């Protein structure tokens, strides 16, 4: 199921470039985040069923609009269908880089199927604490599985490579959403990336959290992130030697146009 598709200009700068990222938003998700801003899509099933041919046509349509890439959003649970549609789309002339845009809860076995197919991995690193992940996203073993996935993604594509026009061509781009009251475990996330992946990791530290969906029922989540909390997260990343931080977001004041 697909909720929407089209050129997107609210993604990270290396994906957007001048002509936008060609996003396809898949319905449902393998996470159940209580604060999800897109919960009507990810949890309530807002979208339309599409077949192999229609999904392939979506990809080709985005290419015809001169998008820089095909950005597969929340693809983890529909990988077989994506691969099926990709086979057809490539036979019809698809050549754009593929972006795998996930919540970071991906098995290594699934990622191995994508080796040589995906050009750019853009996973979340949501949490460092297993109990927090289970409470807020309804899943088990998130830190362990997430870190294994990040390692495999980096093994396949390496650090993010950006061309002379500032557009990403291949590599790993990690997203980390700062949560109030340090619930995301930023210190452990940036330490892992710097010590076990690469100090050249392109990291987007995001400040746009605001209470949504069921977050108001959890006191620690019932407010936006403060400027001090966000600045602390940036400082933690820099202390670990991570200097490829996405400036598109953290240079803005904390009144974002949400994605």
Secondary structure, DSSP 8 states (H G I E B T S, - for coil): -EEEEEEESSS-HHHHTTT-EEEEEES--S---TT-TTHHHHTT--SB---HHHHHHHHHHHHHTT-SEEEEET-GGGHHHHHHHHHHHHHTT--SEEEEEE-S---HHHHHHTTTT-SEEEEB---S-HHHHHHHHS-SSHHHHHHHHHHHHHHHH-B-EE-TTS-EEEEEEEEEE--GGGTT-HHHHHHHIIIII-TT-EEEEE------TTGGGSGGGSS---HHHHHHHHHHHHHTT---B-HHHHTS-S-----
